[in-house]
């Protein structure tokens, strides 16, 4: 009995210490892929109590889900970026300002040329009427012709410069030229509305003046040109902004304003009864020649004041009262 029990215990003990082969262990191995913060780490867990970590290189599937690494710019890079931006803004402003000054220069040159033309034409008109055939009249006529050609050339240059310049800059300078205080609405429409009002005003004024002095050969031509300007202004309202055309029409209107101013002085003095400044109780009336000379002097003085305003205000030449007759 005792012997049987011992044999049984020995057999059980032999089974417990039996060697487990490597193939048997492999059947219980299981590979577990770790899915935490390390997507490229694989963990192999054996059947035994030992845990082995095996690192494998990331594959393409792991790489496509990787987050970009943020590298903040240094203070030096930020400072360089600020300096570069400031330099770009400065260059852009300087370029705009240089273009503005260039256009302003040719615009003022055109206005100055028109003023010189008006002076020369007024002198030629007076001398041709009262000194026809004499040297003084021939000389005045030649000076007027040269002044007209110079003014035409200056106006053409101003239009060409406007064509090559930025539209907003051209509009800004023309608004300064017309001395318009902007209200509600687009600036282009306000400029065109002001031009249209001036056309109507000039036509009404020349009609009033021609009633005093009939038979002036320039009246009909003046009215025809004002009609053309009015048609052009109305056409521009239905078109996109054209700096070249707008500049030429503005200068054309300024030309007409000076012509109307001269016509005003001529008719006012010729139609008035102006006594001569003599020490008499009833001094005789001035002759037409003397009246014309007085009117010419008044016109030249008035236009010199306009020229002075042009030099002082840098292009803003249109002010209230530029045309004497109202």
Secondary structure, DSSP 4 states (H G I P E B T S, - for coil): -HHHHHHHHHHHHHHHTPPPPHHHHHTT-EEEE--SS-TTEEEEE-SSS-EEEEE----HHHHTTPPPPP-PPPHHHHHHHHHHHHHHHHHHHHHHHHHHHHHHHHHHHHHHHHHHHHHHHHHHHHHHHHSTTSHHHHHHHHHHHHHHHHHHHHHHHHHHHHHHS-HHHHHHHHHHHHT----SS-HHHHHHHHHHHHHHHHHHHHHHHHHHSTT-HHHHHHHHHHHHHHHHHHHHHTS---HHHHHHHHHHHHHHHHHHHHHHHHHHHHHS--B---SSTTPPBPPHHHHHHHHHHHHHHHHHHHHHHHHHHTT----TTSSS--
